[in-house]
Amino acid sequence: MRAIEVELLNEGMKIAKTIYDDSGRILLSEGATLTKGYIRKLGQYGIPFVYVEDELIGPLQVEDVIHERVRIQTVKALKQVVDNGRMKNDLDLKPISNMVNEILDDLKSVPNVLVQLLDTRTCGTYMYNHSVGVCVLSLLTGIGLGLDELKLKNLGMGALLHDIGKCLNTGEEHTVYGYKILRNQSSLNITAAHVAYQHHEKFDGTGFPRQLKGDGIHLYAAITNIANVYDNLVSNPDMDERLYPYQALELIVAESGKSFHPDLVKAFSRNIAPYPVGSTVQLNNGGIGIVISVPQNFPTRPVVKIIKDNNGNILTKFPDVDLMEETTLFVNEVLNEKERQQNILNRLK
């Protein structure tokens, strides 16, 4: 499977991952064949990209880090809390607490899994899905750091609620509003309020709202900061602003010691597949292929099924190249959909 912007979808493509609307109802099921009407409807729902099957090598199985049911239920619970916060009502955080427990259960059921898939977000649920994504990434980092169960639970609550202040103010002040909303919740550990308050602070002291630096930033907020930046980079609704995972990781690593604590950058990076399954990549010898598996311990050395050889020939049989074994080869770049079509699909017509 590979992610394609809705604007670049064509009739006849097959959906590789079920698409849901804002209410969690199925819009298009896995395996559905796209028509003009379906493509138009996806655009109307404000869905920026979807996953489709690869036309050449067929379906590819990729394991998501949490079940879709858990993601949908968490979005619904979070939306209710945000709506109550917007109305300045008392917050019932028990559903949120339950969903953090379920997310943790999912993450622990598949240890050492790499993040390879993004959820397909509509405009109406972007903020909520973003918060779920940040929660998942933060918890994976916390697990990698060896945090105990209670600390993971508090980290998860803070990460999931980090943007709650945006229900009252979408500017930089959302951190202050988030802190004010959460600090008086008797059922919530005070660290969650500090995550909302500090998740835009930077390691070098150039963040906001208080220009905290180094270890003066709470650990949970520092973790959430990295997860927040990464998720925003790879899930941006604007296709011209969205980055591939390897590009986002490069940016995160480049900010190690500046925006982010170096130790946390290392822990965070271990959970991300820079070249997810389904990516179309060009190797340093000029060959082009599709990533079909990613080793957990060496995610920059995937197995690639070659579809165009280093002489420029489009193949009819697609050999596998394991970059763990072919040590002189490496991924040179990831091809976007337009480049893929120019290099491969258009030449087959």
N, C-alpha and C positions, 0 to 999 in steps of 0.2 A: 504494500500500500504506500501511497505517497500523498502528501497534503498539496492541494491545488486551490488557488484563489478562485472564488465563485466566478469572477469575470473571465477566467480562462477555461472553464468547464466546457465540454463538448457533448453533444448528444451521443448516446451509446456507451459512455463511461459507466462503470459499475461502482456503486457505493461500497466502500470497504469498512466503514465504521458507522453504526446507526446514528442518525441525527435527531436531536430532540428540540422541541420548542421551549418557550419560556416556562411552561407549566410542567415540563417533563414528559409530555406526550410525544410519541414517535412521529417525526415528520417523514423520514425516509429510512427504511430498514437496510441493514447490511445486505448487499447482493442486489439491491434495486438498480435498474438501468435508468440512466438519466434521460429525460426528454426536455424539450424546450420549456414546457410548462413547469416541470420540476425545477429547472435552473432558474426560471423567473421567480418562482416562489421562494427559493433560497435567498435570492437577492432581496426580496421584499421583507424577509425576516431579519435582514441585516447580518447574515452569517458570512464572515469574511473568507473562510476556507473550509473545505471538507476533505476527507480521505477517500481516495479512489483506488481500485485495483490497478496493478500495473498491466498494461496492455500486452506486454511481451512475455513476462515470466509468470503472470497470474497472481493469485492471492498469496499474501505473506502474513503469517501469524505473528502478532506482536502483543506481548502481555502488558496491560496497563497496570499502574501501581496501585490503584484502588478501583473497586467495582463501580460501574456506572450508576447503579442504584444508590450507592453511598454518596456519590458526587451530587446526584439530583436531589436527594433528601437533605443534604447539607446546604445546598443552595436555597432550598425552600425554607429551612430553619433560619438561615442567616437573613434572608429577605424579610421574614417576619420580625426579627429582632431589629433590623435597620428601620423598618416602617414604624415600629414602636418608639425607637429612639428619635425618629423624625417628629413624631407626635408628642415627644417628651413624656411618654408613658413609662411605667415601670417595666423593666426588662425581665422576661422569663428566659433564663439562660440554660435551663435544664435540657431543652432539645439540642442546643449547641454543644453542651457537655457530652450528651449521648453520641452525637455525631463525631466529635473528636475521638471518643473511645472507639468507634467503628473504624475511623480512618487508621488509628493506631493498630487495630486488629488486622486490617488489610495489609498494612505495611510490614507487620511482623510475620504475616503468613507467607510472605515471599521475600526472605532476607536477601540483601545485596542486589535487588532488582535495580536496573538502570531506568531512568526516566527517558522514554522515547516518544511517547504520544502526548499531544495536546488535546484538550477538550475543544469541541467546536462550539464557540460561544455566540449567542445572538447579542445584538446591541442591548436588549433589555436586561440581560443577565450578566453582562460583561464584568461589572464590578464584583458581583457575588462569586462568579467562577474564578475571577482573579484571586479573590481572598481564599478560596478553596485551594487553588494552585499554590499560593504562597504558604498556606498551612502544610500541605503535603511536602513541599520542598524543605520547609523549616524542620519538620519532624524527621525527615530523612537525614538531614544534617545533624540534628540532635542525637538520633540513634547512632550515627557514625562517631559522634563524640563520646558515646557511652553514657549519656544522661539516663538517670533512673526513671522509673515509671511516673512518679509524681512530677518530676521536672519536665518530662515530655508532655504530660497533660497540661501543665501550666504554659509551656511554650506553645502548644497547639492552640489553646484558647486565645492567647495573645496574638498569635499569627492570624488566626481566623477572624479576629475582631480588630485587626490593626487599622483598618480604614473606616471604622464605624463613625468617626468624626465627620466623614464626608456627607453624612445624612443631614448635617447642619451647615457645613461650610466646605466647599470643594477646593479652597485655596490652601496655602501653607498652614493656615490656622486650624486645619482639620486635625492636626496632631494634638493641639490644645483641647479642642472640643471632644476628641476621642477620650483623652485622659479624664476630662470632667464627667463624661458619661459613665465611664467604667469604674472610676475610683470609689464610688459610693455603692457599688453592687456588692451586697454582703455575701452573695454566693460565689463571688469571683475572687481569686487570688489577686492581690494588688499588682503583681508583676505584669498581668495582662494590661493594666492601665499604663504601665511604664512602656510596654511595647508600642501601644498606640501613640504615646507621647514621643518616643525616641527613635522610631523606625526610620527617620530621615536624618538622624545624626550620622556623621562620618568619622572614621577612625582618626583622620588628621585634624578634626575640629572645625571643618568647613561646612558642616550640615546645619540643620535647624530642628527645633526652635531655640536651643540653648547653646549651640556650638560645643557640645560635649565632645571629648576625644578619648581615644585609647580605651583603657579599662573603666573609664568613667561612664561608658555606655553599657547598659545592662546587657548581659550575654544574650538573652532572648531577643532583645531589640536588634542587636548586631546581626544575629542570624536572620531575623525577619527582613532586615534591610537588604541583604544579599538576595534572598529569595524574591523579594518584591521587585528589585531591579531586573533580575533575570526574567521573571514572568512577564513583566511589562515589555521587555525587549523582544521576546519570542512570540508574544501573543498580541502585539499591537494590531488593532483593527485595520490600520492603514498599511496596505501591502508594501508601499514604498519605504515605510519606517520599520517594518518587521525584520528581524535578524534570524539567521539560521542558528541552531544551537551552538555550533562551533564558533560562530562570530560573537554570540553573546558571552560564551565562556571566555573567549580571548579578551573581551572588554572587561569582564569581571577580574580575570587574572591580572590584567594591566593595571587595575585599580587596587591591587593587593598592597597594603601598607599605606595607601592614600585614603580611598573611601572605605575600604574594608580591612578587617583584621586578617593578617596573612594566614593564621592557623584556621580560621573559619572558611577562608577561600579554598584551602586545600580540602577540608572536610566536605564542603558543598560540592566541589568539582567532581569528587569521586562518585557522585550519584547521577551524573548526567552523561548521556550518550551524545558525543559531539556530532556523530554522523549516524542518525537513527536508521533503523531498518526502513527500507523503501526510498532512501535518499539516492538520487542520481549523482554519481561522483566521477570526476576525472582523475586518473592516477598520474603520477609524475612521468610515466612513459608515454602518455597520450591516450591510453586506453580509457574507455568509458564503461561504467557498469552500475549495477544496483546493489546497494548494501542489503545483504540477506540475513546477517547475524552479527551481533556485537559482543565480544568477550567482556565479561564483567571486570576483570582485573586489568585489561588493556583496551579500553574502549576506543582508542585512536587507531587500533589495528583490526578493523572489521573484516569479515568475509564478503567479498564482492563478486557478483555474477557478471561476467564481462559480456556486454552486448555490442560493443564496437572495439575492434582491436587497435593496437598501436600503429597500424598502417592505415587506419581510417576505414577499414572494411566493416560493414554491418554484418553481424554473424547470424546464422540460423540456429546454431546450437550454442548454448551459453555456458562456457566453463566457469567453475568457481575458482577464485584466487583468494587464498587465505594470507592476509598480510602479516600474520604471526609467523608464517613460514617463509614468505617471500620478503625477506628483510630489506631488500633494496628498493622495494616499492612502497609508496605512501600516497595518501589522498592529497591531491594538489588543490582541488577546489570542489565545491558543490555546485551543480548546475541547477538554475531555476527552471521553471516550467517552459518558458519561452526558449531558453537555450537547449533544453532537452528536445523540444519539438524540432528545432533547427538542426540539431546534430543527429537525431535518430528518426523520429516519427515521420517527418516530412520526406525523408529519403526512402521510406518504405512504401510511399504512395505511388 
